[in-house]
């Protein structure tokens, strides 16, 4: 039986490759994708991928997207 897990999704090529490998493996069942989104810009904190693109990616992958809103300059405590 696979362990249930949430996958931290950035929408970029690195997270796409990592997700692909996890989905092809036998250890984890990904229940949803988790993304932290900058409240001010409505995009990924690291590289600004817009929420609309993230939602389309999740839909195409067949997973639910959970969005964690964060302020512009979040501290580690916020995360």
MDAnalysis code that builds the backbone (N, CA, C; Angstrom):
import MDAnalysis as mda
import numpy as np

u = mda.Universe.empty(237, n_residues=79, atom_resindex=np.repeat(np.arange(79), 3), trajectory=True)
u.add_TopologyAttr("name", ["N", "CA", "C"] * 79)
u.add_TopologyAttr("resid", np.arange(1, 80))
u.add_TopologyAttr("resname", ["UNK", "UNK", "UNK", "UNK", "UNK", "UNK", "UNK", "UNK", "UNK", "UNK", "UNK", "UNK", "UNK", "UNK", "UNK", "UNK", "UNK", "UNK", "UNK", "UNK", "UNK", "UNK", "UNK", "UNK", "UNK", "UNK", "UNK", "UNK", "UNK", "UNK", "UNK", "UNK", "UNK", "UNK", "UNK", "UNK", "UNK", "UNK", "UNK", "UNK", "UNK", "UNK", "UNK", "UNK", "UNK", "UNK", "UNK", "UNK", "UNK", "UNK", "UNK", "UNK", "UNK", "UNK", "UNK", "UNK", "UNK", "UNK", "UNK", "UNK", "UNK", "UNK", "UNK", "UNK", "UNK", "UNK", "UNK", "UNK", "UNK", "UNK", "UNK", "UNK", "UNK", "UNK", "UNK", "UNK", "UNK", "UNK", "UNK"])
u.atoms.positions = np.array([
    [0.831, -1.174, 0.000],
    [0.000, 0.000, 0.000],
    [0.886, 1.252, 0.000],
    [0.575, 2.192, -0.873],
    [1.362, 3.419, -0.976],
    [1.039, 4.374, 0.174],
    [2.064, 5.109, 0.618],
    [1.877, 6.151, 1.629],
    [1.287, 7.379, 0.951],
    [0.308, 7.996, 1.594],
    [-0.281, 9.221, 1.053],
    [0.656, 10.386, 1.338],
    [0.784, 11.276, 0.339],
    [1.688, 12.417, 0.478],
    [1.141, 13.622, -0.274],
    [1.532, 14.788, 0.192],
    [1.241, 16.048, -0.492],
    [2.530, 16.466, -1.176],
    [2.432, 16.899, -2.428],
    [3.616, 17.266, -3.196],
    [3.740, 18.781, -3.271],
    [4.906, 19.313, -2.902],
    [5.164, 20.750, -2.959],
    [5.447, 21.129, -4.415],
    [4.514, 21.850, -5.033],
    [4.527, 22.130, -6.470],
    [4.886, 23.582, -6.750],
    [5.903, 23.812, -7.589],
    [6.275, 25.181, -7.955],
    [5.830, 25.540, -9.366],
    [5.441, 24.542, -10.135],
    [5.026, 24.805, -11.504],
    [6.167, 24.813, -12.501],
    [7.393, 24.668, -12.027],
    [8.562, 24.682, -12.899],
    [8.983, 23.289, -13.340],
    [10.003, 23.261, -14.194],
    [10.459, 21.990, -14.769],
    [11.032, 21.041, -13.720],
    [11.701, 21.583, -12.710],
    [12.284, 20.714, -11.683],
    [11.211, 20.005, -10.860],
    [10.179, 20.744, -10.474],
    [9.119, 20.084, -9.701],
    [8.319, 19.141, -10.593],
    [8.198, 19.467, -11.881],
    [7.498, 18.567, -12.805],
    [8.246, 17.243, -12.948],
    [9.562, 17.306, -13.070],
    [10.359, 16.084, -13.183],
    [10.294, 15.277, -11.887],
    [10.395, 15.963, -10.754],
    [10.313, 15.265, -9.465],
    [8.954, 14.594, -9.288],
    [7.887, 15.301, -9.650],
    [6.546, 14.721, -9.544],
    [6.411, 13.512, -10.458],
    [6.911, 13.620, -11.668],
    [6.868, 12.506, -12.618],
    [7.517, 11.261, -12.005],
    [8.695, 11.448, -11.409],
    [9.403, 10.307, -10.818],
    [8.631, 9.711, -9.636],
    [8.040, 10.572, -8.806],
    [7.256, 10.078, -7.663],
    [6.024, 9.322, -8.154],
    [5.344, 9.866, -9.162],
    [4.138, 9.211, -9.682],
    [4.453, 7.868, -10.330],
    [5.630, 7.737, -10.919],
    [6.033, 6.472, -11.544],
    [6.514, 5.452, -10.517],
    [6.847, 5.930, -9.326],
    [7.339, 5.044, -8.279],
    [6.212, 4.310, -7.576],
    [6.597, 3.484, -6.631],
    [5.608, 2.666, -5.926],
    [5.477, 3.022, -4.445],
    [6.188, 4.068, -3.996],
    [6.187, 4.371, -2.564],
    [5.075, 5.324, -2.135],
    [4.740, 6.325, -2.979],
    [3.808, 7.370, -2.568],
    [2.611, 7.508, -3.496],
    [1.476, 7.844, -2.887],
    [0.275, 8.256, -3.615],
    [0.124, 9.754, -3.356],
    [0.266, 10.566, -4.383],
    [0.157, 12.013, -4.229],
    [-1.323, 12.382, -4.166],
    [-1.732, 12.964, -3.039],
    [-3.145, 13.309, -2.853],
    [-3.480, 14.690, -3.398],
    [-2.499, 15.602, -3.383],
    [-2.715, 16.940, -3.945],
    [-1.375, 17.631, -4.138],
    [-1.415, 18.739, -4.849],
    [-0.242, 19.586, -5.038],
    [-0.393, 20.793, -4.113],
    [0.687, 21.202, -3.464],
    [0.681, 22.349, -2.557],
    [1.601, 23.422, -3.115],
    [1.088, 24.638, -3.192],
    [1.856, 25.760, -3.724],
    [1.717, 26.964, -2.813],
    [2.834, 27.620, -2.517],
    [2.768, 28.883, -1.774],
    [2.714, 30.022, -2.788],
    [1.734, 30.898, -2.607],
    [1.489, 31.979, -3.561],
    [1.616, 33.322, -2.846],
    [2.358, 34.223, -3.466],
    [2.536, 35.576, -2.956],
    [1.211, 36.312, -3.012],
    [0.743, 36.800, -1.871],
    [-0.539, 37.517, -1.794],
    [-0.605, 38.722, -2.723],
    [0.483, 39.459, -2.815],
    [0.487, 40.702, -3.584],
    [0.437, 40.448, -5.090],
    [1.237, 39.495, -5.584],
    [1.361, 39.283, -7.025],
    [0.554, 38.102, -7.552],
    [-0.049, 37.333, -6.644],
    [-0.832, 36.151, -7.025],
    [-0.034, 35.199, -7.911],
    [1.206, 34.966, -7.501],
    [2.081, 34.038, -8.209],
    [2.990, 33.330, -7.221],
    [3.722, 32.345, -7.726],
    [4.672, 31.592, -6.909],
    [5.707, 32.542, -6.318],
    [6.017, 32.364, -5.058],
    [6.967, 33.239, -4.379],
    [8.352, 33.225, -5.034],
    [8.802, 32.064, -5.499],
    [10.160, 31.949, -6.032],
    [10.331, 32.535, -7.430],
    [9.430, 32.216, -8.349],
    [9.655, 32.654, -9.727],
    [8.426, 33.216, -10.422],
    [7.390, 33.539, -9.668],
    [6.277, 34.308, -10.208],
    [5.316, 33.611, -11.151],
    [5.301, 32.277, -11.200],
    [4.314, 31.581, -12.033],
    [2.925, 31.954, -11.522],
    [2.064, 32.387, -12.411],
    [0.732, 32.867, -12.044],
    [-0.181, 31.723, -11.594],
    [-1.125, 32.048, -10.719],
    [-2.070, 31.075, -10.171],
    [-2.849, 30.383, -11.287],
    [-3.236, 31.127, -12.299],
    [-4.019, 30.547, -13.400],
    [-3.260, 29.412, -14.084],
    [-1.957, 29.592, -14.286],
    [-1.144, 28.550, -14.907],
    [-1.016, 27.349, -13.975],
    [-0.819, 27.599, -12.689],
    [-0.727, 26.509, -11.714],
    [-2.006, 25.680, -11.694],
    [-3.143, 26.361, -11.734],
    [-4.432, 25.658, -11.741],
    [-4.582, 24.806, -12.996],
    [-4.157, 25.324, -14.134],
    [-4.241, 24.554, -15.381],
    [-3.298, 23.356, -15.343],
    [-2.099, 23.553, -14.803],
    [-1.155, 22.440, -14.671],
    [-1.751, 21.332, -13.804],
    [-2.290, 21.704, -12.650],
    [-2.871, 20.712, -11.737],
    [-4.018, 19.969, -12.408],
    [-4.847, 20.691, -13.128],
    [-5.966, 20.065, -13.843],
    [-5.448, 19.058, -14.861],
    [-4.422, 19.437, -15.617],
    [-3.856, 18.541, -16.627],
    [-3.189, 17.318, -16.007],
    [-2.617, 17.490, -14.824],
    [-1.982, 16.378, -14.113],
    [-3.034, 15.475, -13.467],
    [-4.199, 16.046, -13.183],
    [-5.259, 15.275, -12.542],
    [-5.182, 15.300, -11.028],
    [-4.607, 16.367, -10.489],
    [-4.477, 16.504, -9.034],
    [-5.112, 17.811, -8.581],
    [-5.557, 17.827, -7.334],
    [-6.089, 19.033, -6.722],
    [-4.930, 19.953, -6.366],
    [-5.117, 21.262, -6.556],
    [-4.107, 22.245, -6.175],
    [-4.558, 22.950, -4.905],
    [-3.743, 22.867, -3.861],
    [-3.989, 23.593, -2.616],
    [-3.053, 24.790, -2.600],
    [-3.613, 25.983, -2.391],
    [-2.816, 27.204, -2.406],
    [-2.635, 27.716, -0.985],
    [-1.380, 27.974, -0.631],
    [-1.038, 28.531, 0.672],
    [-0.612, 29.985, 0.452],
    [-1.480, 30.956, 0.777],
    [-1.112, 32.358, 0.576],
    [-0.041, 32.798, 1.576],
    [0.939, 33.537, 1.075],
    [2.002, 34.063, 1.931],
    [2.231, 35.536, 1.602],
    [2.723, 36.314, 2.566],
    [3.021, 37.718, 2.287],
    [4.227, 37.840, 1.350],
    [4.486, 39.062, 0.903],
    [5.559, 39.294, -0.071],
    [6.918, 38.791, 0.413],
    [7.278, 39.064, 1.637],
    [8.571, 38.639, 2.185],
    [8.326, 37.760, 3.416],
    [7.890, 36.505, 3.223],
    [7.536, 35.668, 4.376],
    [8.763, 35.227, 5.172],
    [8.597, 35.171, 6.463],
    [9.644, 34.632, 7.334],
    [9.487, 33.117, 7.388],
    [10.460, 32.453, 7.970],
    [10.360, 31.007, 8.131],
    [9.199, 30.657, 9.061],
    [8.884, 31.533, 10.007],
    [7.747, 31.306, 10.903],
    [6.438, 31.252, 10.129],
    [6.314, 32.107, 9.109],
    [5.093, 32.132, 8.295],
    [4.928, 30.803, 7.574],
    [6.035, 30.263, 7.033],
    [5.955, 28.982, 6.344],
    [5.652, 27.876, 7.328],
])
